[in-house]
Amino acid sequence: MSSSTSSSEQDARIVEKVSAGLDAAQGGGPRRGTWLRIAAALIVCLLAIDLGVREFILPQSRDFSNIRDFPRRAAELLRSPGRKLAVLGNSAVYKGVDAELLTGTLADRQVRNLHAEAFPADDSRMVDWYCMVDRYLWQNENSVDVLVVCFFDQQLADSKSSQVGRLAHWFALRSDWPILFDCCLTGTAERADFLISTVWTSFAVRSRLRERTLALFVPDYKNYFRELNAAQLKQPRSQAASTPSSPPPYRLLSSLLARAAERRTRLVFVAFPRQPSADPSADPQGYSLDEEALRLIRAAGMDFIDLRRVDGLTRETYEDFIHLTRPPRQMDNDDRPRGRSQNRAD
C-alpha cells in the first residue's frame, strides 16, 4: 500500500509541474501553447497507463507479485533473531524449495534458531541473483548468514538478463551499474532499455504485457510458451555438444564470492535436478557442469551440492522440464526426493 501511495504522489507532482510549465508558457504564443498542451496530455496518459499497470496488471502476475513483496520479506528475514538463510533461483524454486519444511528438517538435525526464506524469480540467472542479493539481502551491515543459489547448466556464468526491464526496475542498484554495463549490458540499445526501465514501469514490463495480451487471443498460448522455455533451457546442452565455444566468463560469480567473504555470508550452490530423460542412453545427470565455476567456488571456500540426480524424482513427478507437479510438503515422507550425492567444493 505504501509503495502504491508513494507512486501516486510522485505522479501527482509530475502533473503539477507540467501544469505549472504550461501556465508559464502562455506568453510564447498559441502554437507553442498548443504543443505544450499536447505534450502534457501525452504525459498524463502515460502516467495513467503506468499507474494502471502497477495497480491492476502486476498484481495478477505471480512473478511480479512475488518480487514486489521481496522488500517486506527480506526486511523481516534480516530482522529475525538467530541465523538467517535465503534461497535464490528461477521458477523451479517455487515448488522445488519449501523454506518452512527446510527449517523444520534442519531443526531435526540440531540446527536451531534458523529462519529461512525463498526468493524465486522466473527465468532468472546470475546477473539477476547478483543484484537481488545486493538490493535485498545485504543491507548496510545486516546480511544473511547463508545464501543458497539453485541453478541449472551455465546459469552461474555472465550472461544477459532474460528480462532487462525487471532487472533495472526491481533488482539493480545504481552501484551495480558499472559491472552490469561492463559484462552483461554492453550494447547501446540494451543500456538505453535498462535506463528507461529504471523509471518507467510499463516499459519495464512490456514483454510481460505482450505475453498476457497474446494469452487472451491465441489459443493454448501458455502451454506453447512453457514448451518454448523448456526448449531454450535444453539449448545450451545441445549447442555445447555440437559446436566448440570459448569458456564463459565468471566476473559476477567471482565478485559475489569475494563480497560474500567480506560479509561473512556462507554461499551454497546447488545444481538443481531436471525431469529425467525418456531416452535410456541419455546422461543420467541431466546436464554437465563447468569445472571453472566449481574451481572458483572451491577456491573461495564455499559449498557446492550436486542434486542433478535425485532418488524419487521420475518423469511423472514433473509437469514440464524443470517444474515439479507439487511441492515436497504435499508428498508423503517416503515419496519425498532425496539427493543421491552431495559434494562439498572443499
C-alpha positions as a Markdown table, in Angstrom:
| # | Residue | x | y | z |
|---|---|---|---|---|
| 1 | Met | 0.0 | 0.0 | 0.0 |
| 2 | Ser | 2.8 | 2.4 | 0.9 |
| 3 | Ser | 4.5 | 1.8 | -2.5 |
| 4 | Ser | 1.4 | 2.5 | -4.4 |
| 5 | Thr | 0.7 | 5.6 | -2.4 |
| 6 | Ser | 4.2 | 7.0 | -3.0 |
| 7 | Ser | 3.9 | 6.2 | -6.7 |
| 8 | Ser | 0.6 | 8.1 | -6.9 |
| 9 | Glu | 2.1 | 11.1 | -5.1 |
| 10 | Gln | 5.0 | 11.1 | -7.5 |
| 11 | Asp | 2.7 | 11.1 | -10.5 |
| 12 | Ala | 0.6 | 13.9 | -9.0 |
| 13 | Arg | 3.8 | 16.0 | -8.5 |
| 14 | Ile | 4.8 | 15.4 | -12.1 |
| 15 | Val | 1.3 | 16.6 | -13.3 |
| 16 | Glu | 1.6 | 19.7 | -11.2 |
| 17 | Lys | 5.0 | 20.6 | -12.6 |
| 18 | Val | 3.7 | 20.1 | -16.2 |
| 19 | Ser | 0.7 | 22.3 | -15.4 |
| 20 | Ala | 2.9 | 25.0 | -14.0 |
| 21 | Gly | 5.1 | 24.8 | -17.1 |
| 22 | Leu | 2.0 | 25.3 | -19.3 |
| 23 | Asp | 1.0 | 28.4 | -17.3 |
| 24 | Ala | 4.4 | 29.9 | -17.6 |
| 25 | Ala | 4.5 | 29.2 | -21.4 |
| 26 | Gln | 1.3 | 31.1 | -22.2 |
| 27 | Gly | 3.3 | 34.1 | -23.3 |
| 28 | Gly | 5.0 | 32.0 | -26.0 |
| 29 | Gly | 2.1 | 32.2 | -28.5 |
| 30 | Pro | -0.8 | 29.9 | -29.3 |
| 31 | Arg | 1.3 | 27.4 | -31.3 |
| 32 | Arg | 3.8 | 26.9 | -28.5 |
| 33 | Gly | 0.9 | 26.6 | -26.0 |
| 34 | Thr | -0.9 | 24.0 | -28.2 |
| 35 | Trp | 2.2 | 21.8 | -28.5 |
| 36 | Leu | 2.8 | 22.0 | -24.8 |
| 37 | Arg | -0.8 | 21.0 | -24.1 |
| 38 | Ile | -0.4 | 18.0 | -26.4 |
| 39 | Ala | 2.8 | 17.0 | -24.6 |
| 40 | Ala | 1.1 | 17.4 | -21.3 |
| 41 | Ala | -1.8 | 15.2 | -22.4 |
| 42 | Leu | 0.6 | 12.5 | -23.5 |
| 43 | Ile | 2.5 | 12.6 | -20.2 |
| 44 | Val | -0.8 | 12.4 | -18.3 |
| 45 | Cys | -1.8 | 9.4 | -20.5 |
| 46 | Leu | 1.5 | 7.6 | -19.9 |
| 47 | Leu | 1.3 | 8.2 | -16.2 |
| 48 | Ala | -2.3 | 6.9 | -16.1 |
| 49 | Ile | -1.1 | 3.8 | -18.0 |
| 50 | Asp | 1.8 | 3.3 | -15.7 |
| 51 | Leu | -0.5 | 3.6 | -12.6 |
| 52 | Gly | -2.9 | 1.1 | -14.2 |
| 53 | Val | -0.1 | -1.4 | -14.8 |
| 54 | Arg | 1.2 | -1.1 | -11.2 |
| 55 | Glu | -2.2 | -1.3 | -9.6 |
| 56 | Phe | -4.1 | -3.8 | -11.8 |
| 57 | Ile | -1.8 | -5.7 | -14.1 |
| 58 | Leu | 1.2 | -6.6 | -12.0 |
| 59 | Pro | -0.8 | -8.0 | -9.0 |
| 60 | Gln | -2.2 | -10.6 | -11.4 |
| 61 | Ser | 1.3 | -11.9 | -12.2 |
| 62 | Arg | 2.7 | -14.4 | -9.8 |
| 63 | Asp | 6.3 | -13.4 | -10.6 |
| 64 | Phe | 5.8 | -9.7 | -10.1 |
| 65 | Ser | 3.5 | -10.0 | -7.1 |
| 66 | Asn | 6.3 | -12.1 | -5.5 |
| 67 | Ile | 9.0 | -9.7 | -6.5 |
| 68 | Arg | 7.1 | -6.7 | -5.2 |
| 69 | Asp | 6.9 | -8.5 | -1.8 |
| 70 | Phe | 10.7 | -9.0 | -1.7 |
| 71 | Pro | 11.4 | -5.8 | 0.3 |
| 72 | Arg | 9.0 | -6.8 | 3.1 |
| 73 | Arg | 10.0 | -10.4 | 3.3 |
| 74 | Ala | 13.7 | -9.6 | 3.1 |
| 75 | Ala | 13.4 | -7.0 | 5.8 |
| 76 | Glu | 11.6 | -9.4 | 8.1 |
| 77 | Leu | 14.2 | -12.1 | 7.5 |
| 78 | Leu | 17.1 | -9.7 | 8.3 |
| 79 | Arg | 15.3 | -8.5 | 11.4 |
| 80 | Ser | 14.7 | -12.0 | 12.7 |
| 81 | Pro | 16.9 | -13.3 | 15.6 |
| 82 | Gly | 19.2 | -16.2 | 15.1 |
| 83 | Arg | 20.7 | -17.4 | 11.8 |
| 84 | Lys | 19.2 | -16.3 | 8.5 |
| 85 | Leu | 19.1 | -18.4 | 5.3 |
| 86 | Ala | 17.9 | -17.2 | 1.9 |
| 87 | Val | 17.3 | -19.3 | -1.2 |
| 88 | Leu | 17.6 | -17.9 | -4.7 |
| 89 | Gly | 16.7 | -19.5 | -8.1 |
| 90 | Asn | 14.4 | -19.4 | -11.0 |
| 91 | Ser | 10.7 | -20.6 | -11.1 |
| 92 | Ala | 11.7 | -24.2 | -10.2 |
| 93 | Val | 12.2 | -23.0 | -6.7 |
| 94 | Tyr | 8.5 | -22.2 | -6.2 |
| 95 | Lys | 7.7 | -25.9 | -5.9 |
| 96 | Gly | 11.2 | -27.2 | -5.5 |
| 97 | Val | 12.1 | -25.5 | -2.2 |
| 98 | Asp | 9.9 | -25.2 | 0.8 |
| 99 | Ala | 11.5 | -22.8 | 3.3 |
| 100 | Glu | 9.4 | -23.9 | 6.2 |
| 101 | Leu | 10.0 | -27.6 | 5.6 |
| 102 | Leu | 13.7 | -26.9 | 5.2 |
| 103 | Thr | 13.8 | -25.1 | 8.5 |
| 104 | Gly | 12.0 | -28.0 | 10.2 |
| 105 | Thr | 14.3 | -30.5 | 8.7 |
| 106 | Leu | 17.4 | -28.7 | 9.8 |
| 107 | Ala | 15.9 | -28.3 | 13.3 |
| 108 | Asp | 15.5 | -32.1 | 13.4 |
| 109 | Arg | 19.3 | -32.2 | 12.8 |
| 110 | Gln | 20.0 | -29.9 | 15.7 |
| 111 | Val | 20.3 | -26.7 | 13.6 |
| 112 | Arg | 18.3 | -24.5 | 15.9 |
| 113 | Asn | 17.1 | -20.9 | 15.7 |
| 114 | Leu | 17.2 | -20.7 | 11.9 |
| 115 | His | 14.9 | -18.6 | 9.7 |
| 116 | Ala | 14.7 | -19.3 | 6.0 |
| 117 | Glu | 13.0 | -17.5 | 3.1 |
| 118 | Ala | 12.9 | -18.4 | -0.7 |
| 119 | Phe | 13.2 | -15.6 | -3.3 |
| 120 | Pro | 12.5 | -17.1 | -6.7 |
| 121 | Ala | 12.2 | -15.1 | -9.9 |
| 122 | Asp | 11.1 | -16.5 | -13.2 |
| 123 | Asp | 13.8 | -17.3 | -15.7 |
| 124 | Ser | 16.5 | -15.7 | -13.5 |
| 125 | Arg | 20.2 | -16.3 | -13.6 |
| 126 | Met | 23.5 | -15.0 | -12.1 |
| 127 | Val | 23.0 | -11.4 | -13.3 |
| 128 | Asp | 19.6 | -11.2 | -11.6 |
| 129 | Trp | 20.8 | -13.0 | -8.4 |
| 130 | Tyr | 23.8 | -10.8 | -8.0 |
| 131 | Cys | 21.7 | -7.7 | -8.0 |
| 132 | Met | 18.9 | -9.3 | -5.8 |
| 133 | Val | 21.5 | -10.1 | -3.1 |
| 134 | Asp | 22.8 | -6.6 | -3.2 |
| 135 | Arg | 19.5 | -4.9 | -3.0 |
| 136 | Tyr | 17.5 | -7.1 | -0.6 |
| 137 | Leu | 19.8 | -9.4 | 1.4 |
| 138 | Trp | 22.9 | -7.3 | 2.1 |
| 139 | Gln | 21.5 | -4.1 | 3.6 |
| 140 | Asn | 24.1 | -1.8 | 5.3 |
| 141 | Glu | 25.8 | -4.0 | 8.0 |
| 142 | Asn | 22.9 | -6.5 | 8.1 |
| 143 | Ser | 23.3 | -9.7 | 5.9 |
| 144 | Val | 22.0 | -13.2 | 5.6 |
| 145 | Asp | 24.2 | -15.8 | 7.2 |
| 146 | Val | 23.7 | -18.5 | 4.5 |
| 147 | Leu | 22.7 | -17.9 | 0.8 |
| 148 | Val | 21.6 | -20.9 | -1.3 |
| 149 | Val | 21.8 | -20.4 | -5.0 |
| 150 | Cys | 19.9 | -23.0 | -7.1 |
| 151 | Phe | 21.0 | -23.2 | -10.7 |
| 152 | Phe | 20.9 | -25.2 | -13.9 |
| 153 | Asp | 23.5 | -25.6 | -16.7 |
| 154 | Gln | 25.5 | -22.5 | -17.2 |
| 155 | Gln | 23.4 | -20.1 | -15.2 |
| 156 | Leu | 26.4 | -19.1 | -13.0 |
| 157 | Ala | 28.2 | -17.6 | -15.9 |
| 158 | Asp | 28.0 | -14.0 | -17.0 |
| 159 | Ser | 25.0 | -13.6 | -19.4 |
| 160 | Lys | 22.4 | -11.1 | -20.4 |
| 161 | Ser | 19.3 | -11.0 | -18.3 |
| 162 | Ser | 16.2 | -12.5 | -19.9 |
| 163 | Gln | 14.2 | -9.5 | -18.6 |
| 164 | Val | 16.3 | -6.4 | -18.7 |
| 165 | Gly | 13.3 | -4.2 | -17.6 |
| 166 | Arg | 12.8 | -6.3 | -14.4 |
| 167 | Leu | 16.5 | -6.3 | -13.7 |
| 168 | Ala | 16.6 | -2.5 | -13.9 |
| 169 | His | 13.3 | -1.7 | -12.1 |
| 170 | Trp | 13.3 | -4.2 | -9.3 |
| 171 | Phe | 16.8 | -5.7 | -8.8 |
| 172 | Ala | 19.7 | -3.5 | -9.7 |
| 173 | Leu | 21.1 | -0.7 | -7.5 |
| 174 | Arg | 22.9 | 2.2 | -9.0 |
| 175 | Ser | 26.1 | 0.8 | -7.5 |
| 176 | Asp | 25.6 | -2.3 | -9.7 |
| 177 | Trp | 25.5 | -0.4 | -13.0 |
| 178 | Pro | 29.3 | -0.4 | -13.7 |
| 179 | Ile | 29.7 | -4.1 | -13.5 |
| 180 | Leu | 26.5 | -4.7 | -15.4 |
| 181 | Phe | 27.4 | -2.4 | -18.2 |
| 182 | Asp | 30.9 | -3.9 | -18.3 |
| 183 | Cys | 29.9 | -7.6 | -18.6 |
| 184 | Cys | 26.2 | -8.0 | -19.4 |
| 185 | Leu | 24.7 | -4.8 | -20.9 |
| 186 | Thr | 27.4 | -4.0 | -23.5 |
| 187 | Gly | 25.2 | -2.6 | -26.3 |
| 188 | Thr | 23.8 | 0.9 | -26.6 |
| 189 | Ala | 20.2 | -0.4 | -27.1 |
| 190 | Glu | 20.4 | -2.7 | -24.1 |
| 191 | Arg | 21.7 | 0.2 | -21.9 |
| 192 | Ala | 19.0 | 2.5 | -23.1 |
| 193 | Asp | 16.4 | -0.2 | -22.4 |
| 194 | Phe | 17.9 | -0.6 | -18.9 |
| 195 | Leu | 18.0 | 3.1 | -18.1 |
| 196 | Ile | 14.4 | 3.8 | -19.3 |
| 197 | Ser | 13.1 | 0.8 | -17.4 |
| 198 | Thr | 14.5 | 2.2 | -14.1 |
| 199 | Val | 11.9 | 4.9 | -14.1 |
| 200 | Trp | 9.1 | 3.6 | -16.3 |
| 201 | Thr | 7.2 | 0.6 | -15.1 |
| 202 | Ser | 5.1 | 0.0 | -18.2 |
| 203 | Phe | 8.2 | 0.0 | -20.3 |
| 204 | Ala | 10.0 | -2.3 | -17.9 |
| 205 | Val | 7.2 | -5.0 | -18.1 |
| 206 | Arg | 6.2 | -4.5 | -21.8 |
| 207 | Ser | 7.2 | -8.1 | -22.7 |
| 208 | Arg | 5.0 | -9.5 | -19.9 |
| 209 | Leu | 2.1 | -7.3 | -21.1 |
| 210 | Arg | 2.6 | -8.6 | -24.6 |
| 211 | Glu | 2.5 | -12.2 | -23.3 |
| 212 | Arg | -0.7 | -11.5 | -21.4 |
| 213 | Thr | -2.3 | -10.0 | -24.5 |
| 214 | Leu | -1.3 | -13.0 | -26.6 |
| 215 | Ala | -2.7 | -15.3 | -24.0 |
| 216 | Leu | -6.1 | -13.7 | -24.3 |
| 217 | Phe | -6.3 | -14.1 | -28.1 |
| 218 | Val | -4.1 | -17.0 | -29.0 |
| 219 | Pro | -5.5 | -20.5 | -28.0 |
| 220 | Asp | -3.2 | -22.5 | -25.7 |
| 221 | Tyr | -0.5 | -19.8 | -25.8 |
| 222 | Lys | 0.6 | -20.5 | -22.2 |
| 223 | Asn | 1.4 | -24.1 | -23.0 |
| 224 | Tyr | 3.2 | -23.1 | -26.1 |
| 225 | Phe | 5.3 | -20.5 | -24.1 |
| 226 | Arg | 6.1 | -23.1 | -21.4 |
| 227 | Glu | 7.3 | -25.6 | -24.1 |
| 228 | Leu | 9.4 | -22.8 | -25.7 |
| 229 | Asn | 11.1 | -22.0 | -22.4 |
| 230 | Ala | 11.8 | -25.7 | -21.9 |
| 231 | Ala | 13.4 | -25.9 | -25.4 |
| 232 | Gln | 15.5 | -22.9 | -24.6 |
| 233 | Leu | 16.7 | -24.5 | -21.4 |
| 234 | Lys | 17.8 | -27.6 | -23.3 |
| 235 | Gln | 19.6 | -25.4 | -25.9 |
| 236 | Pro | 22.9 | -24.8 | -24.1 |
| 237 | Arg | 23.4 | -28.6 | -23.7 |
| 238 | Ser | 22.8 | -29.3 | -27.4 |
| 239 | Gln | 24.9 | -26.4 | -28.5 |
| 240 | Ala | 27.8 | -27.4 | -26.3 |
| 241 | Ala | 27.7 | -30.9 | -27.8 |
| 242 | Ser | 27.7 | -29.7 | -31.4 |
| 243 | Thr | 29.8 | -26.6 | -31.5 |
| 244 | Pro | 33.0 | -25.7 | -29.7 |
| 245 | Ser | 32.9 | -22.4 | -27.7 |
| 246 | Ser | 35.2 | -20.4 | -25.6 |
| 247 | Pro | 34.9 | -20.7 | -21.8 |
| 248 | Pro | 32.2 | -18.4 | -20.4 |
| 249 | Pro | 33.3 | -15.6 | -18.1 |
| 250 | Tyr | 32.5 | -15.6 | -14.4 |
| 251 | Arg | 33.1 | -12.0 | -13.3 |
| 252 | Leu | 29.8 | -11.7 | -11.5 |
| 253 | Leu | 30.3 | -15.0 | -9.7 |
| 254 | Ser | 33.9 | -14.0 | -8.7 |
| 255 | Ser | 32.6 | -10.7 | -7.4 |
| 256 | Leu | 29.8 | -12.4 | -5.5 |
| 257 | Leu | 32.2 | -14.9 | -3.9 |
| 258 | Ala | 34.6 | -12.1 | -2.8 |
| 259 | Arg | 31.9 | -9.9 | -1.4 |
| 260 | Ala | 30.2 | -12.8 | 0.4 |
| 261 | Ala | 33.5 | -13.5 | 2.2 |
| 262 | Glu | 33.7 | -9.8 | 3.3 |
| 263 | Arg | 30.1 | -10.0 | 4.5 |
| 264 | Arg | 30.7 | -13.4 | 6.2 |
| 265 | Thr | 27.8 | -14.9 | 4.2 |
| 266 | Arg | 28.2 | -18.6 | 3.5 |
| 267 | Leu | 27.3 | -19.4 | -0.1 |
| 268 | Val | 25.9 | -22.8 | -1.1 |
| 269 | Phe | 25.5 | -23.5 | -4.8 |
| 270 | Val | 23.0 | -26.3 | -5.7 |
| 271 | Ala | 22.9 | -27.9 | -9.1 |
| 272 | Phe | 19.1 | -28.5 | -9.4 |
| 273 | Pro | 17.6 | -31.6 | -10.9 |
| 274 | Arg | 15.6 | -31.7 | -14.1 |
| 275 | Gln | 13.0 | -34.1 | -15.4 |
| 276 | Pro | 14.7 | -37.4 | -16.2 |
| 277 | Ser | 15.1 | -38.1 | -19.9 |
| 278 | Ala | 12.9 | -40.7 | -21.7 |
| 279 | Asp | 16.0 | -41.7 | -23.6 |
| 280 | Pro | 17.7 | -44.6 | -21.7 |
| 281 | Ser | 21.1 | -43.6 | -23.4 |
| 282 | Ala | 20.9 | -40.0 | -22.1 |
| 283 | Asp | 23.3 | -38.8 | -19.4 |
| 284 | Pro | 21.5 | -39.7 | -16.0 |
| 285 | Gln | 23.0 | -36.5 | -14.5 |
| 286 | Gly | 20.9 | -34.4 | -16.9 |
| 287 | Tyr | 23.5 | -31.8 | -17.8 |
| 288 | Ser | 27.2 | -31.1 | -17.4 |
| 289 | Leu | 28.8 | -28.6 | -15.0 |
| 290 | Asp | 31.6 | -26.1 | -15.9 |
| 291 | Glu | 34.7 | -27.0 | -14.0 |
| 292 | Glu | 35.8 | -23.4 | -13.9 |
| 293 | Ala | 32.7 | -22.4 | -11.9 |
| 294 | Leu | 33.4 | -25.2 | -9.5 |
| 295 | Arg | 37.1 | -24.2 | -9.2 |
| 296 | Leu | 36.1 | -20.6 | -8.3 |
| 297 | Ile | 33.6 | -21.9 | -5.6 |
| 298 | Arg | 36.3 | -24.3 | -4.2 |
| 299 | Ala | 39.0 | -21.6 | -4.2 |
| 300 | Ala | 36.6 | -19.2 | -2.2 |
| 301 | Gly | 36.0 | -21.9 | 0.4 |
| 302 | Met | 32.2 | -22.0 | -0.4 |
| 303 | Asp | 30.0 | -25.1 | -0.8 |
| 304 | Phe | 28.6 | -26.9 | -3.8 |
| 305 | Ile | 25.8 | -29.6 | -3.7 |
| 306 | Asp | 25.2 | -31.8 | -6.7 |
| 307 | Leu | 21.4 | -32.6 | -6.9 |
| 308 | Arg | 21.3 | -33.2 | -10.6 |
| 309 | Arg | 20.3 | -36.8 | -9.9 |
| 310 | Val | 17.8 | -37.3 | -7.0 |
| 311 | Asp | 16.2 | -40.5 | -5.9 |
| 312 | Gly | 12.4 | -40.3 | -6.0 |
| 313 | Leu | 12.2 | -37.9 | -8.9 |
| 314 | Thr | 10.6 | -39.5 | -12.0 |
| 315 | Arg | 9.2 | -38.1 | -15.2 |
| 316 | Glu | 5.8 | -38.3 | -13.6 |
| 317 | Thr | 7.0 | -36.1 | -10.8 |
| 318 | Tyr | 7.4 | -33.2 | -13.2 |
| 319 | Glu | 4.8 | -31.1 | -15.0 |
| 320 | Asp | 7.4 | -29.9 | -17.5 |
| 321 | Phe | 11.2 | -29.8 | -18.0 |
| 322 | Ile | 12.1 | -28.2 | -14.6 |
| 323 | His | 8.8 | -27.7 | -12.6 |
| 324 | Leu | 7.5 | -30.3 | -10.1 |
| 325 | Thr | 3.8 | -31.2 | -10.2 |
| 326 | Arg | 3.6 | -30.5 | -6.4 |
| 327 | Pro | 5.8 | -29.2 | -3.7 |
| 328 | Pro | 7.6 | -31.6 | -1.2 |
| 329 | Arg | 5.2 | -30.6 | 1.6 |
| 330 | Gln | 2.4 | -32.3 | -0.3 |
| 331 | Met | 4.4 | -35.5 | -0.8 |
| 332 | Asp | 4.4 | -38.4 | 1.6 |
| 333 | Asn | 7.5 | -38.9 | 3.6 |
| 334 | Asp | 8.5 | -41.9 | 1.6 |
| 335 | Asp | 7.9 | -40.1 | -1.7 |
| 336 | Arg | 9.9 | -37.0 | -1.0 |
| 337 | Pro | 13.0 | -36.8 | -3.2 |
| 338 | Arg | 16.4 | -37.3 | -1.6 |
| 339 | Gly | 19.7 | -36.2 | -3.1 |
| 340 | Arg | 21.9 | -39.1 | -4.2 |
| 341 | Ser | 25.2 | -37.1 | -4.0 |
| 342 | Gln | 26.1 | -34.0 | -2.0 |
| 343 | Asn | 29.5 | -32.8 | -2.9 |
| 344 | Arg | 31.2 | -30.1 | -1.0 |
| 345 | Ala | 33.5 | -27.9 | -3.0 |
| 346 | Asp | 36.2 | -28.1 | -0.3 |
